[in-house]
Amino acid sequence: MAVVQAYILIQTEVGRAALAAATIAEISGVASSEEVSGPYDVIVRVEATDAGHLTNDVVPAIQKVAGITRTLTCPVVNATH
């Protein structure tokens, strides 16, 4: 069961969003990865076992994907379902 959830907003090099989103979708801990329009190119929802797993494993794996220029991680503080 995931304890920490976050949204990661990603900017990519021009023309790299679709490939980045597809590559990110294969990373462990990624629940969804979608190409979007607007100031960000990809929005990712992640589920990590704890904050350390999020910051030490999942986010760095995403940041290593080719074509990514900037990420902004937004941890969920109060999920309502």
PyMOL Python script that loads the backbone (N, CA, C, O; Angstrom):
from pymol import cmd

cmd.read_pdbstr("""\
ATOM      1  N   MET A   1       0.845  -1.189   0.000  1.00  0.00           N
ATOM      2  CA  MET A   1       0.000   0.000   0.000  1.00  0.00           C
ATOM      3  C   MET A   1       0.886   1.247   0.000  1.00  0.00           C
ATOM      4  O   MET A   1       1.803   1.360   0.813  1.00  0.00           O
ATOM      5  N   ALA A   2       0.616   2.159  -0.894  1.00  0.00           N
ATOM      6  CA  ALA A   2       1.391   3.394  -0.987  1.00  0.00           C
ATOM      7  C   ALA A   2       1.029   4.327   0.161  1.00  0.00           C
ATOM      8  O   ALA A   2      -0.145   4.496   0.490  1.00  0.00           O
ATOM      9  N   VAL A   3       2.038   4.924   0.759  1.00  0.00           N
ATOM     10  CA  VAL A   3       1.827   5.856   1.849  1.00  0.00           C
ATOM     11  C   VAL A   3       1.933   7.287   1.355  1.00  0.00           C
ATOM     12  O   VAL A   3       1.217   8.167   1.834  1.00  0.00           O
ATOM     13  N   VAL A   4       2.818   7.524   0.404  1.00  0.00           N
ATOM     14  CA  VAL A   4       3.055   8.869  -0.115  1.00  0.00           C
ATOM     15  C   VAL A   4       2.651   8.912  -1.585  1.00  0.00           C
ATOM     16  O   VAL A   4       3.084   8.091  -2.395  1.00  0.00           O
ATOM     17  N   GLN A   5       1.813   9.890  -1.904  1.00  0.00           N
ATOM     18  CA  GLN A   5       1.430  10.123  -3.296  1.00  0.00           C
ATOM     19  C   GLN A   5       1.902  11.520  -3.676  1.00  0.00           C
ATOM     20  O   GLN A   5       1.978  12.416  -2.835  1.00  0.00           O
ATOM     21  N   ALA A   6       2.217  11.689  -4.961  1.00  0.00           N
ATOM     22  CA  ALA A   6       2.639  13.007  -5.439  1.00  0.00           C
ATOM     23  C   ALA A   6       2.327  13.133  -6.916  1.00  0.00           C
ATOM     24  O   ALA A   6       2.212  12.141  -7.636  1.00  0.00           O
ATOM     25  N   TYR A   7       2.193  14.368  -7.348  1.00  0.00           N
ATOM     26  CA  TYR A   7       2.101  14.685  -8.767  1.00  0.00           C
ATOM     27  C   TYR A   7       3.421  15.332  -9.145  1.00  0.00           C
ATOM     28  O   TYR A   7       3.944  16.170  -8.411  1.00  0.00           O
ATOM     29  N   ILE A   8       3.949  14.945 -10.277  1.00  0.00           N
ATOM     30  CA  ILE A   8       5.182  15.550 -10.763  1.00  0.00           C
ATOM     31  C   ILE A   8       4.873  16.221 -12.098  1.00  0.00           C
ATOM     32  O   ILE A   8       4.434  15.570 -13.046  1.00  0.00           O
ATOM     33  N   LEU A   9       5.106  17.522 -12.158  1.00  0.00           N
ATOM     34  CA  LEU A   9       4.877  18.312 -13.356  1.00  0.00           C
ATOM     35  C   LEU A   9       6.212  18.402 -14.081  1.00  0.00           C
ATOM     36  O   LEU A   9       7.234  18.731 -13.481  1.00  0.00           O
ATOM     37  N   ILE A  10       6.194  18.109 -15.374  1.00  0.00           N
ATOM     38  CA  ILE A  10       7.443  17.970 -16.119  1.00  0.00           C
ATOM     39  C   ILE A  10       7.439  18.829 -17.372  1.00  0.00           C
ATOM     40  O   ILE A  10       6.463  18.860 -18.122  1.00  0.00           O
ATOM     41  N   GLN A  11       8.545  19.524 -17.583  1.00  0.00           N
ATOM     42  CA  GLN A  11       8.789  20.226 -18.839  1.00  0.00           C
ATOM     43  C   GLN A  11       9.831  19.425 -19.608  1.00  0.00           C
ATOM     44  O   GLN A  11      10.775  18.894 -19.023  1.00  0.00           O
ATOM     45  N   THR A  12       9.651  19.344 -20.931  1.00  0.00           N
ATOM     46  CA  THR A  12      10.576  18.580 -21.766  1.00  0.00           C
ATOM     47  C   THR A  12      11.091  19.452 -22.904  1.00  0.00           C
ATOM     48  O   THR A  12      10.573  20.536 -23.176  1.00  0.00           O
ATOM     49  N   GLU A  13      12.119  18.945 -23.552  1.00  0.00           N
ATOM     50  CA  GLU A  13      12.578  19.574 -24.777  1.00  0.00           C
ATOM     51  C   GLU A  13      11.453  19.470 -25.808  1.00  0.00           C
ATOM     52  O   GLU A  13      10.615  18.572 -25.725  1.00  0.00           O
ATOM     53  N   VAL A  14      11.435  20.370 -26.763  1.00  0.00           N
ATOM     54  CA  VAL A  14      10.398  20.383 -27.799  1.00  0.00           C
ATOM     55  C   VAL A  14      10.370  19.038 -28.518  1.00  0.00           C
ATOM     56  O   VAL A  14      11.400  18.527 -28.958  1.00  0.00           O
ATOM     57  N   GLY A  15       9.175  18.482 -28.626  1.00  0.00           N
ATOM     58  CA  GLY A  15       8.992  17.232 -29.345  1.00  0.00           C
ATOM     59  C   GLY A  15       9.321  15.973 -28.561  1.00  0.00           C
ATOM     60  O   GLY A  15       9.277  14.877 -29.120  1.00  0.00           O
ATOM     61  N   ARG A  16       9.655  16.102 -27.266  1.00  0.00           N
ATOM     62  CA  ARG A  16      10.068  14.938 -26.478  1.00  0.00           C
ATOM     63  C   ARG A  16       9.015  14.479 -25.471  1.00  0.00           C
ATOM     64  O   ARG A  16       9.236  13.491 -24.772  1.00  0.00           O
ATOM     65  N   ALA A  17       7.882  15.165 -25.378  1.00  0.00           N
ATOM     66  CA  ALA A  17       6.907  14.867 -24.328  1.00  0.00           C
ATOM     67  C   ALA A  17       6.322  13.462 -24.437  1.00  0.00           C
ATOM     68  O   ALA A  17       6.248  12.754 -23.433  1.00  0.00           O
ATOM     69  N   ALA A  18       5.909  13.048 -25.621  1.00  0.00           N
ATOM     70  CA  ALA A  18       5.264  11.742 -25.775  1.00  0.00           C
ATOM     71  C   ALA A  18       6.213  10.611 -25.394  1.00  0.00           C
ATOM     72  O   ALA A  18       5.819   9.687 -24.681  1.00  0.00           O
ATOM     73  N   LEU A  19       7.454  10.673 -25.860  1.00  0.00           N
ATOM     74  CA  LEU A  19       8.422   9.637 -25.531  1.00  0.00           C
ATOM     75  C   LEU A  19       8.763   9.657 -24.042  1.00  0.00           C
ATOM     76  O   LEU A  19       8.900   8.603 -23.421  1.00  0.00           O
ATOM     77  N   ALA A  20       8.898  10.842 -23.475  1.00  0.00           N
ATOM     78  CA  ALA A  20       9.186  10.950 -22.042  1.00  0.00           C
ATOM     79  C   ALA A  20       8.041  10.350 -21.230  1.00  0.00           C
ATOM     80  O   ALA A  20       8.283   9.596 -20.288  1.00  0.00           O
ATOM     81  N   ALA A  21       6.798  10.674 -21.581  1.00  0.00           N
ATOM     82  CA  ALA A  21       5.644  10.143 -20.850  1.00  0.00           C
ATOM     83  C   ALA A  21       5.598   8.627 -20.925  1.00  0.00           C
ATOM     84  O   ALA A  21       5.314   7.965 -19.927  1.00  0.00           O
ATOM     85  N   ALA A  22       5.872   8.074 -22.086  1.00  0.00           N
ATOM     86  CA  ALA A  22       5.859   6.618 -22.250  1.00  0.00           C
ATOM     87  C   ALA A  22       6.980   5.958 -21.455  1.00  0.00           C
ATOM     88  O   ALA A  22       6.776   4.908 -20.845  1.00  0.00           O
ATOM     89  N   THR A  23       8.142   6.559 -21.459  1.00  0.00           N
ATOM     90  CA  THR A  23       9.279   6.011 -20.718  1.00  0.00           C
ATOM     91  C   THR A  23       9.022   6.071 -19.217  1.00  0.00           C
ATOM     92  O   THR A  23       9.294   5.112 -18.496  1.00  0.00           O
ATOM     93  N   ILE A  24       8.505   7.181 -18.757  1.00  0.00           N
ATOM     94  CA  ILE A  24       8.211   7.368 -17.335  1.00  0.00           C
ATOM     95  C   ILE A  24       7.164   6.365 -16.858  1.00  0.00           C
ATOM     96  O   ILE A  24       7.240   5.885 -15.727  1.00  0.00           O
ATOM     97  N   ALA A  25       6.198   6.046 -17.700  1.00  0.00           N
ATOM     98  CA  ALA A  25       5.133   5.114 -17.320  1.00  0.00           C
ATOM     99  C   ALA A  25       5.673   3.753 -16.912  1.00  0.00           C
ATOM    100  O   ALA A  25       5.008   3.015 -16.184  1.00  0.00           O
ATOM    101  N   GLU A  26       6.874   3.411 -17.375  1.00  0.00           N
ATOM    102  CA  GLU A  26       7.475   2.106 -17.066  1.00  0.00           C
ATOM    103  C   GLU A  26       8.266   2.095 -15.755  1.00  0.00           C
ATOM    104  O   GLU A  26       8.732   1.038 -15.329  1.00  0.00           O
ATOM    105  N   ILE A  27       8.423   3.247 -15.117  1.00  0.00           N
ATOM    106  CA  ILE A  27       9.218   3.341 -13.886  1.00  0.00           C
ATOM    107  C   ILE A  27       8.402   2.844 -12.701  1.00  0.00           C
ATOM    108  O   ILE A  27       7.226   3.181 -12.561  1.00  0.00           O
ATOM    109  N   SER A  28       9.030   2.044 -11.853  1.00  0.00           N
ATOM    110  CA  SER A  28       8.378   1.533 -10.651  1.00  0.00           C
ATOM    111  C   SER A  28       7.942   2.690  -9.755  1.00  0.00           C
ATOM    112  O   SER A  28       8.726   3.598  -9.480  1.00  0.00           O
ATOM    113  N   GLY A  29       6.710   2.653  -9.311  1.00  0.00           N
ATOM    114  CA  GLY A  29       6.162   3.707  -8.465  1.00  0.00           C
ATOM    115  C   GLY A  29       5.308   4.701  -9.219  1.00  0.00           C
ATOM    116  O   GLY A  29       4.605   5.501  -8.602  1.00  0.00           O
ATOM    117  N   VAL A  30       5.355   4.668 -10.550  1.00  0.00           N
ATOM    118  CA  VAL A  30       4.551   5.583 -11.359  1.00  0.00           C
ATOM    119  C   VAL A  30       3.168   4.964 -11.574  1.00  0.00           C
ATOM    120  O   VAL A  30       3.043   3.874 -12.134  1.00  0.00           O
ATOM    121  N   ALA A  31       2.144   5.672 -11.125  1.00  0.00           N
ATOM    122  CA  ALA A  31       0.773   5.202 -11.280  1.00  0.00           C
ATOM    123  C   ALA A  31       0.184   5.643 -12.613  1.00  0.00           C
ATOM    124  O   ALA A  31      -0.597   4.910 -13.220  1.00  0.00           O
ATOM    125  N   SER A  32       0.552   6.833 -13.070  1.00  0.00           N
ATOM    126  CA  SER A  32       0.096   7.313 -14.379  1.00  0.00           C
ATOM    127  C   SER A  32       1.074   8.355 -14.893  1.00  0.00           C
ATOM    128  O   SER A  32       1.730   9.054 -14.120  1.00  0.00           O
ATOM    129  N   SER A  33       1.158   8.443 -16.215  1.00  0.00           N
ATOM    130  CA  SER A  33       2.051   9.393 -16.877  1.00  0.00           C
ATOM    131  C   SER A  33       1.350   9.849 -18.144  1.00  0.00           C
ATOM    132  O   SER A  33       1.099   9.046 -19.044  1.00  0.00           O
ATOM    133  N   GLU A  34       1.033  11.136 -18.218  1.00  0.00           N
ATOM    134  CA  GLU A  34       0.235  11.634 -19.327  1.00  0.00           C
ATOM    135  C   GLU A  34       0.830  12.887 -19.950  1.00  0.00           C
ATOM    136  O   GLU A  34       1.267  13.797 -19.245  1.00  0.00           O
ATOM    137  N   GLU A  35       0.844  12.925 -21.258  1.00  0.00           N
ATOM    138  CA  GLU A  35       1.258  14.117 -21.994  1.00  0.00           C
ATOM    139  C   GLU A  35       0.097  15.107 -21.941  1.00  0.00           C
ATOM    140  O   GLU A  35      -1.052  14.733 -22.177  1.00  0.00           O
ATOM    141  N   VAL A  36       0.396  16.360 -21.632  1.00  0.00           N
ATOM    142  CA  VAL A  36      -0.628  17.393 -21.513  1.00  0.00           C
ATOM    143  C   VAL A  36      -0.194  18.653 -22.260  1.00  0.00           C
ATOM    144  O   VAL A  36       0.957  18.769 -22.682  1.00  0.00           O
ATOM    145  N   SER A  37      -1.119  19.588 -22.419  1.00  0.00           N
ATOM    146  CA  SER A  37      -0.762  20.883 -22.988  1.00  0.00           C
ATOM    147  C   SER A  37      -0.767  21.915 -21.871  1.00  0.00           C
ATOM    148  O   SER A  37      -1.358  21.691 -20.814  1.00  0.00           O
ATOM    149  N   GLY A  38      -0.117  23.030 -22.103  1.00  0.00           N
ATOM    150  CA  GLY A  38      -0.022  24.073 -21.091  1.00  0.00           C
ATOM    151  C   GLY A  38       1.429  24.324 -20.725  1.00  0.00           C
ATOM    152  O   GLY A  38       2.325  23.998 -21.503  1.00  0.00           O
ATOM    153  N   PRO A  39       1.678  24.898 -19.551  1.00  0.00           N
ATOM    154  CA  PRO A  39       3.054  25.224 -19.175  1.00  0.00           C
ATOM    155  C   PRO A  39       3.916  23.990 -18.902  1.00  0.00           C
ATOM    156  O   PRO A  39       5.143  24.081 -18.922  1.00  0.00           O
ATOM    157  N   TYR A  40       3.290  22.843 -18.648  1.00  0.00           N
ATOM    158  CA  TYR A  40       4.017  21.591 -18.461  1.00  0.00           C
ATOM    159  C   TYR A  40       3.648  20.646 -19.596  1.00  0.00           C
ATOM    160  O   TYR A  40       2.585  20.771 -20.204  1.00  0.00           O
ATOM    161  N   ASP A  41       4.529  19.713 -19.869  1.00  0.00           N
ATOM    162  CA  ASP A  41       4.341  18.802 -20.994  1.00  0.00           C
ATOM    163  C   ASP A  41       3.861  17.421 -20.577  1.00  0.00           C
ATOM    164  O   ASP A  41       3.190  16.731 -21.345  1.00  0.00           O
ATOM    165  N   VAL A  42       4.203  17.024 -19.369  1.00  0.00           N
ATOM    166  CA  VAL A  42       3.834  15.707 -18.846  1.00  0.00           C
ATOM    167  C   VAL A  42       3.436  15.876 -17.386  1.00  0.00           C
ATOM    168  O   VAL A  42       4.078  16.615 -16.640  1.00  0.00           O
ATOM    169  N   ILE A  43       2.366  15.182 -16.982  1.00  0.00           N
ATOM    170  CA  ILE A  43       1.991  15.129 -15.574  1.00  0.00           C
ATOM    171  C   ILE A  43       2.011  13.663 -15.156  1.00  0.00           C
ATOM    172  O   ILE A  43       1.438  12.796 -15.815  1.00  0.00           O
ATOM    173  N   VAL A  44       2.688  13.418 -14.039  1.00  0.00           N
ATOM    174  CA  VAL A  44       2.880  12.058 -13.540  1.00  0.00           C
ATOM    175  C   VAL A  44       2.305  11.962 -12.135  1.00  0.00           C
ATOM    176  O   VAL A  44       2.497  12.860 -11.315  1.00  0.00           O
ATOM    177  N   ARG A  45       1.602  10.871 -11.859  1.00  0.00           N
ATOM    178  CA  ARG A  45       1.157  10.589 -10.491  1.00  0.00           C
ATOM    179  C   ARG A  45       1.980   9.422  -9.988  1.00  0.00           C
ATOM    180  O   ARG A  45       2.049   8.379 -10.637  1.00  0.00           O
ATOM    181  N   VAL A  46       2.601   9.593  -8.836  1.00  0.00           N
ATOM    182  CA  VAL A  46       3.431   8.532  -8.273  1.00  0.00           C
ATOM    183  C   VAL A  46       2.879   8.089  -6.925  1.00  0.00           C
ATOM    184  O   VAL A  46       2.209   8.844  -6.220  1.00  0.00           O
ATOM    185  N   GLU A  47       3.181   6.849  -6.597  1.00  0.00           N
ATOM    186  CA  GLU A  47       2.815   6.278  -5.303  1.00  0.00           C
ATOM    187  C   GLU A  47       4.064   5.613  -4.748  1.00  0.00           C
ATOM    188  O   GLU A  47       4.591   4.672  -5.342  1.00  0.00           O
ATOM    189  N   ALA A  48       4.533   6.099  -3.616  1.00  0.00           N
ATOM    190  CA  ALA A  48       5.754   5.586  -3.007  1.00  0.00           C
ATOM    191  C   ALA A  48       5.445   5.036  -1.617  1.00  0.00           C
ATOM    192  O   ALA A  48       4.461   5.421  -0.986  1.00  0.00           O
ATOM    193  N   THR A  49       6.294   4.140  -1.159  1.00  0.00           N
ATOM    194  CA  THR A  49       6.078   3.530   0.155  1.00  0.00           C
ATOM    195  C   THR A  49       6.292   4.513   1.294  1.00  0.00           C
ATOM    196  O   THR A  49       5.673   4.392   2.351  1.00  0.00           O
ATOM    197  N   ASP A  50       7.174   5.492   1.078  1.00  0.00           N
ATOM    198  CA  ASP A  50       7.426   6.528   2.084  1.00  0.00           C
ATOM    199  C   ASP A  50       8.117   7.708   1.400  1.00  0.00           C
ATOM    200  O   ASP A  50       8.453   7.639   0.218  1.00  0.00           O
ATOM    201  N   ALA A  51       8.323   8.781   2.145  1.00  0.00           N
ATOM    202  CA  ALA A  51       8.929   9.992   1.572  1.00  0.00           C
ATOM    203  C   ALA A  51      10.341   9.724   1.064  1.00  0.00           C
ATOM    204  O   ALA A  51      10.744  10.285   0.045  1.00  0.00           O
ATOM    205  N   GLY A  52      11.087   8.886   1.748  1.00  0.00           N
ATOM    206  CA  GLY A  52      12.440   8.554   1.304  1.00  0.00           C
ATOM    207  C   GLY A  52      12.442   7.847  -0.029  1.00  0.00           C
ATOM    208  O   GLY A  52      13.268   8.149  -0.890  1.00  0.00           O
ATOM    209  N   HIS A  53      11.536   6.915  -0.212  1.00  0.00           N
ATOM    210  CA  HIS A  53      11.414   6.203  -1.494  1.00  0.00           C
ATOM    211  C   HIS A  53      11.068   7.182  -2.606  1.00  0.00           C
ATOM    212  O   HIS A  53      11.597   7.081  -3.713  1.00  0.00           O
ATOM    213  N   LEU A  54      10.185   8.124  -2.316  1.00  0.00           N
ATOM    214  CA  LEU A  54       9.808   9.136  -3.303  1.00  0.00           C
ATOM    215  C   LEU A  54      11.009   9.980  -3.703  1.00  0.00           C
ATOM    216  O   LEU A  54      11.300  10.125  -4.891  1.00  0.00           O
ATOM    217  N   THR A  55      11.709  10.539  -2.717  1.00  0.00           N
ATOM    218  CA  THR A  55      12.785  11.488  -3.019  1.00  0.00           C
ATOM    219  C   THR A  55      14.101  10.832  -3.428  1.00  0.00           C
ATOM    220  O   THR A  55      14.895  11.441  -4.146  1.00  0.00           O
ATOM    221  N   ASN A  56      14.342   9.604  -2.982  1.00  0.00           N
ATOM    222  CA  ASN A  56      15.617   8.953  -3.275  1.00  0.00           C
ATOM    223  C   ASN A  56      15.575   7.993  -4.461  1.00  0.00           C
ATOM    224  O   ASN A  56      16.610   7.707  -5.064  1.00  0.00           O
ATOM    225  N   ASP A  57      14.388   7.497  -4.798  1.00  0.00           N
ATOM    226  CA  ASP A  57      14.288   6.484  -5.845  1.00  0.00           C
ATOM    227  C   ASP A  57      13.417   6.921  -7.022  1.00  0.00           C
ATOM    228  O   ASP A  57      13.881   6.957  -8.161  1.00  0.00           O
ATOM    229  N   VAL A  58      12.165   7.249  -6.747  1.00  0.00           N
ATOM    230  CA  VAL A  58      11.212   7.498  -7.830  1.00  0.00           C
ATOM    231  C   VAL A  58      11.533   8.795  -8.572  1.00  0.00           C
ATOM    232  O   VAL A  58      11.669   8.783  -9.796  1.00  0.00           O
ATOM    233  N   VAL A  59      11.654   9.903  -7.858  1.00  0.00           N
ATOM    234  CA  VAL A  59      11.911  11.196  -8.516  1.00  0.00           C
ATOM    235  C   VAL A  59      13.233  11.182  -9.294  1.00  0.00           C
ATOM    236  O   VAL A  59      13.248  11.618 -10.445  1.00  0.00           O
ATOM    237  N   PRO A  60      14.341  10.701  -8.719  1.00  0.00           N
ATOM    238  CA  PRO A  60      15.582  10.659  -9.502  1.00  0.00           C
ATOM    239  C   PRO A  60      15.480   9.795 -10.753  1.00  0.00           C
ATOM    240  O   PRO A  60      16.067  10.132 -11.782  1.00  0.00           O
ATOM    241  N   ALA A  61      14.747   8.689 -10.685  1.00  0.00           N
ATOM    242  CA  ALA A  61      14.574   7.840 -11.871  1.00  0.00           C
ATOM    243  C   ALA A  61      13.838   8.600 -12.972  1.00  0.00           C
ATOM    244  O   ALA A  61      14.165   8.472 -14.151  1.00  0.00           O
ATOM    245  N   ILE A  62      12.848   9.386 -12.581  1.00  0.00           N
ATOM    246  CA  ILE A  62      12.103  10.187 -13.550  1.00  0.00           C
ATOM    247  C   ILE A  62      13.007  11.274 -14.137  1.00  0.00           C
ATOM    248  O   ILE A  62      12.990  11.510 -15.345  1.00  0.00           O
ATOM    249  N   GLN A  63      13.785  11.927 -13.296  1.00  0.00           N
ATOM    250  CA  GLN A  63      14.636  13.028 -13.753  1.00  0.00           C
ATOM    251  C   GLN A  63      15.731  12.568 -14.722  1.00  0.00           C
ATOM    252  O   GLN A  63      16.272  13.384 -15.468  1.00  0.00           O
ATOM    253  N   LYS A  64      16.056  11.294 -14.718  1.00  0.00           N
ATOM    254  CA  LYS A  64      17.078  10.757 -15.618  1.00  0.00           C
ATOM    255  C   LYS A  64      16.555  10.474 -17.020  1.00  0.00           C
ATOM    256  O   LYS A  64      17.342  10.166 -17.915  1.00  0.00           O
ATOM    257  N   VAL A  65      15.245  10.572 -17.232  1.00  0.00           N
ATOM    258  CA  VAL A  65      14.664  10.281 -18.550  1.00  0.00           C
ATOM    259  C   VAL A  65      15.126  11.333 -19.552  1.00  0.00           C
ATOM    260  O   VAL A  65      15.089  12.532 -19.276  1.00  0.00           O
ATOM    261  N   ALA A  66      15.554  10.873 -20.699  1.00  0.00           N
ATOM    262  CA  ALA A  66      16.050  11.772 -21.750  1.00  0.00           C
ATOM    263  C   ALA A  66      14.977  12.767 -22.177  1.00  0.00           C
ATOM    264  O   ALA A  66      13.812  12.409 -22.350  1.00  0.00           O
ATOM    265  N   GLY A  67      15.389  14.015 -22.343  1.00  0.00           N
ATOM    266  CA  GLY A  67      14.500  15.058 -22.841  1.00  0.00           C
ATOM    267  C   GLY A  67      13.841  15.898 -21.772  1.00  0.00           C
ATOM    268  O   GLY A  67      13.211  16.908 -22.086  1.00  0.00           O
ATOM    269  N   ILE A  68      13.969  15.504 -20.507  1.00  0.00           N
ATOM    270  CA  ILE A  68      13.362  16.287 -19.429  1.00  0.00           C
ATOM    271  C   ILE A  68      14.261  17.474 -19.103  1.00  0.00           C
ATOM    272  O   ILE A  68      15.472  17.324 -18.942  1.00  0.00           O
ATOM    273  N   THR A  69      13.649  18.660 -19.009  1.00  0.00           N
ATOM    274  CA  THR A  69      14.412  19.859 -18.682  1.00  0.00           C
ATOM    275  C   THR A  69      14.126  20.373 -17.278  1.00  0.00           C
ATOM    276  O   THR A  69      14.978  21.030 -16.680  1.00  0.00           O
ATOM    277  N   ARG A  70      12.934  20.082 -16.738  1.00  0.00           N
ATOM    278  CA  ARG A  70      12.579  20.582 -15.403  1.00  0.00           C
ATOM    279  C   ARG A  70      11.449  19.745 -14.830  1.00  0.00           C
ATOM    280  O   ARG A  70      10.547  19.310 -15.547  1.00  0.00           O
ATOM    281  N   THR A  71      11.519  19.525 -13.502  1.00  0.00           N
ATOM    282  CA  THR A  71      10.429  18.837 -12.810  1.00  0.00           C
ATOM    283  C   THR A  71      10.011  19.647 -11.589  1.00  0.00           C
ATOM    284  O   THR A  71      10.807  20.386 -11.009  1.00  0.00           O
ATOM    285  N   LEU A  72       8.760  19.492 -11.216  1.00  0.00           N
ATOM    286  CA  LEU A  72       8.232  20.102 -10.001  1.00  0.00           C
ATOM    287  C   LEU A  72       7.407  19.033  -9.302  1.00  0.00           C
ATOM    288  O   LEU A  72       6.400  18.573  -9.840  1.00  0.00           O
ATOM    289  N   THR A  73       7.829  18.634  -8.106  1.00  0.00           N
ATOM    290  CA  THR A  73       7.139  17.584  -7.366  1.00  0.00           C
ATOM    291  C   THR A  73       6.166  18.198  -6.378  1.00  0.00           C
ATOM    292  O   THR A  73       6.532  19.073  -5.593  1.00  0.00           O
ATOM    293  N   CYS A  74       4.923  17.735  -6.420  1.00  0.00           N
ATOM    294  CA  CYS A  74       3.864  18.242  -5.553  1.00  0.00           C
ATOM    295  C   CYS A  74       3.286  17.081  -4.745  1.00  0.00           C
ATOM    296  O   CYS A  74       2.381  16.397  -5.223  1.00  0.00           O
ATOM    297  N   PRO A  75       3.793  16.843  -3.522  1.00  0.00           N
ATOM    298  CA  PRO A  75       3.261  15.760  -2.708  1.00  0.00           C
ATOM    299  C   PRO A  75       1.798  16.027  -2.331  1.00  0.00           C
ATOM    300  O   PRO A  75       1.413  17.164  -2.060  1.00  0.00           O
ATOM    301  N   VAL A  76       1.013  14.986  -2.320  1.00  0.00           N
ATOM    302  CA  VAL A  76      -0.391  15.092  -1.895  1.00  0.00           C
ATOM    303  C   VAL A  76      -0.411  15.160  -0.378  1.00  0.00           C
ATOM    304  O   VAL A  76       0.176  14.306   0.287  1.00  0.00           O
ATOM    305  N   VAL A  77      -1.081  16.167   0.178  1.00  0.00           N
ATOM    306  CA  VAL A  77      -1.124  16.311   1.627  1.00  0.00           C
ATOM    307  C   VAL A  77      -2.442  15.836   2.222  1.00  0.00           C
ATOM    308  O   VAL A  77      -2.509  15.516   3.408  1.00  0.00           O
ATOM    309  N   ASN A  78      -3.486  15.787   1.410  1.00  0.00           N
ATOM    310  CA  ASN A  78      -4.775  15.350   1.917  1.00  0.00           C
ATOM    311  C   ASN A  78      -5.589  14.766   0.783  1.00  0.00           C
ATOM    312  O   ASN A  78      -6.279  15.498   0.073  1.00  0.00           O
ATOM    313  N   ALA A  79      -5.519  13.462   0.605  1.00  0.00           N
ATOM    314  CA  ALA A  79      -6.262  12.808  -0.470  1.00  0.00           C
ATOM    315  C   ALA A  79      -7.687  12.528  -0.015  1.00  0.00           C
ATOM    316  O   ALA A  79      -7.910  12.011   1.080  1.00  0.00           O
ATOM    317  N   THR A  80      -8.642  12.870  -0.858  1.00  0.00           N
ATOM    318  CA  THR A  80     -10.050  12.553  -0.577  1.00  0.00           C
ATOM    319  C   THR A  80     -10.557  11.608  -1.639  1.00  0.00           C
ATOM    320  O   THR A  80     -10.484  11.899  -2.833  1.00  0.00           O
ATOM    321  N   HIS A  81     -11.066  10.486  -1.203  1.00  0.00           N
ATOM    322  CA  HIS A  81     -11.585   9.491  -2.158  1.00  0.00           C
ATOM    323  C   HIS A  81     -12.999   9.144  -1.817  1.00  0.00           C
ATOM    324  O   HIS A  81     -13.616   8.326  -2.499  1.00  0.00           O
TER     325      HIS A  81
END
""", "prot")
cmd.dss("prot")
cmd.show_as("cartoon", "prot")
cmd.util.cbc("prot")
cmd.orient("prot")
